[in-house]
Amino acid sequence: MEEEMDHLPDTDAIRTELMEAGFEQMEVHKAFSWLESLSTQETIVSAATSFRVFCEQEQRKLNIECRNLLLFLEYSGILSPANRERVIDRAMDLENQEIALDELKWIVLMVLLNQADDAVALSRMEDFVYDLTPAYLH
């Protein structure tokens, strides 16, 4: 258990980075509260052959770049269908009219941060957020 705690990122540092990325302090606080509630939620089960259709409200809040990013992250194995839904839920809960691509990347990173069992996906997303991804992925 103590070894797991050593691998978790510093939440204060993440809060600071989120505010530097343009999120308001209240949004950051709400995001961390929301993440804490994830541990009590049921896991969303999705069939391997399913696909995601974005409703009208989601399309207004998540522009085509954001929707494509979510699908890319799922296709590349960074997001599971359940985590994709958590990301969409978190984005829809924000008060912003539209979510910017960089904001969505941070939301994905925060959801993955809460999923301690998938360190590889978290590491890959950190690289993506910090622009450390290889050029062939762009």
C-alpha positions as CSV (number, residue, x, y, z in Angstrom):
1,M,0.0,0.0,0.0
2,E,2.8,2.4,0.9
3,E,4.5,1.6,-2.5
4,E,1.3,2.7,-4.3
5,M,1.3,6.0,-2.4
6,D,4.9,6.7,-3.6
7,H,3.7,6.5,-7.2
8,L,0.8,8.9,-6.9
9,P,1.4,12.4,-8.1
10,D,1.3,15.3,-5.7
11,T,-2.2,16.6,-5.7
12,D,-1.1,20.1,-4.7
13,A,1.2,20.2,-7.8
14,I,-1.7,19.0,-10.0
15,R,-4.0,21.7,-8.5
16,T,-1.4,24.4,-9.3
17,E,-0.8,23.1,-12.8
18,L,-4.6,23.0,-13.5
19,M,-5.0,26.6,-12.4
20,E,-2.0,27.6,-14.6
21,A,-3.7,25.8,-17.5
22,G,-6.7,28.1,-17.1
23,F,-9.0,26.4,-14.7
24,E,-10.6,28.5,-12.0
25,Q,-9.9,27.5,-8.4
26,M,-13.5,26.6,-7.8
27,E,-13.5,24.3,-10.9
28,V,-10.3,22.6,-9.6
29,H,-11.9,22.1,-6.2
30,K,-15.0,20.7,-7.7
31,A,-13.0,18.4,-10.0
32,F,-11.1,16.9,-7.1
33,S,-14.4,16.4,-5.2
34,W,-15.8,14.7,-8.2
35,L,-12.8,12.5,-8.5
36,E,-13.1,11.4,-4.9
37,S,-16.7,10.3,-5.7
38,L,-15.5,8.1,-8.5
39,S,-14.5,5.4,-6.1
40,T,-18.1,4.9,-5.0
41,Q,-19.6,4.8,-8.5
42,E,-20.4,1.6,-10.3
43,T,-18.2,0.6,-13.2
44,I,-19.7,1.3,-16.6
45,V,-19.7,-1.8,-18.7
46,S,-19.4,-1.4,-22.4
47,A,-19.3,-4.1,-25.1
48,A,-16.2,-4.2,-27.3
49,T,-18.3,-3.7,-30.4
50,S,-20.1,-0.6,-29.1
51,F,-19.5,2.9,-30.3
52,R,-20.2,6.3,-28.8
53,V,-22.8,8.7,-30.2
54,F,-22.5,12.2,-28.7
55,C,-25.8,13.9,-27.9
56,E,-26.6,17.4,-29.0
57,Q,-25.5,19.0,-25.6
58,E,-22.2,17.0,-25.7
59,Q,-21.6,18.2,-29.2
60,R,-22.1,21.8,-28.2
61,K,-19.7,21.5,-25.2
62,L,-17.2,19.2,-26.9
63,N,-16.2,20.5,-30.3
64,I,-15.1,18.1,-33.0
65,E,-11.4,18.3,-31.9
66,C,-12.4,17.2,-28.4
67,R,-14.6,14.4,-29.6
68,N,-11.9,13.2,-31.9
69,L,-9.4,13.2,-29.1
70,L,-11.6,11.1,-26.9
71,L,-12.1,8.6,-29.7
72,F,-8.4,8.6,-30.4
73,L,-7.5,8.0,-26.8
74,E,-10.0,5.1,-26.5
75,Y,-8.8,3.6,-29.8
76,S,-5.2,3.8,-28.7
77,G,-5.9,2.2,-25.4
78,I,-5.3,5.2,-23.1
79,L,-9.0,5.4,-22.2
80,S,-11.3,2.5,-21.5
81,P,-15.0,3.0,-22.5
82,A,-15.8,3.4,-18.8
83,N,-13.1,6.1,-18.4
84,R,-14.2,7.8,-21.6
85,E,-17.7,8.1,-20.0
86,R,-16.2,9.5,-16.8
87,V,-14.3,12.1,-18.8
88,I,-17.4,13.1,-20.7
89,D,-19.4,13.3,-17.4
90,R,-16.7,15.5,-15.8
91,A,-16.6,17.8,-18.9
92,M,-20.3,18.2,-19.0
93,D,-20.4,19.1,-15.3
94,L,-18.1,22.0,-15.8
95,E,-19.7,25.4,-16.2
96,N,-17.8,26.3,-19.4
97,Q,-20.0,26.8,-22.5
98,E,-17.4,24.9,-24.5
99,I,-14.4,22.8,-23.4
100,A,-11.1,23.7,-24.9
101,L,-8.8,20.8,-26.2
102,D,-6.2,21.5,-23.5
103,E,-8.8,21.5,-20.8
104,L,-10.1,18.2,-22.0
105,K,-6.6,16.8,-21.9
106,W,-6.4,17.8,-18.2
107,I,-9.7,16.3,-17.5
108,V,-8.6,13.0,-19.0
109,L,-5.4,13.1,-17.0
110,M,-7.3,13.7,-13.8
111,V,-9.7,10.8,-14.4
112,L,-6.7,8.5,-15.1
113,L,-4.9,9.8,-12.0
114,N,-7.8,8.4,-10.0
115,Q,-7.4,5.0,-11.7
116,A,-4.4,3.6,-9.8
117,D,-4.7,0.2,-11.6
118,D,-3.7,1.7,-15.0
119,A,-0.3,3.4,-14.6
120,V,0.6,2.8,-18.2
121,A,-2.4,4.8,-19.5
122,L,-1.7,7.5,-17.0
123,S,1.9,7.7,-18.1
124,R,1.0,7.9,-21.8
125,M,-1.6,10.6,-21.1
126,E,0.9,12.6,-19.1
127,D,3.2,12.5,-22.1
128,F,0.4,13.6,-24.3
129,V,-0.6,16.5,-22.0
130,Y,3.0,17.7,-21.6
131,D,3.6,17.3,-25.4
132,L,6.0,14.5,-25.1
133,T,4.2,12.3,-27.6
134,P,6.1,11.1,-30.6
135,A,5.3,13.1,-33.8
136,Y,3.8,10.1,-35.5
137,L,0.8,10.2,-33.2
138,H,-0.2,13.7,-34.3
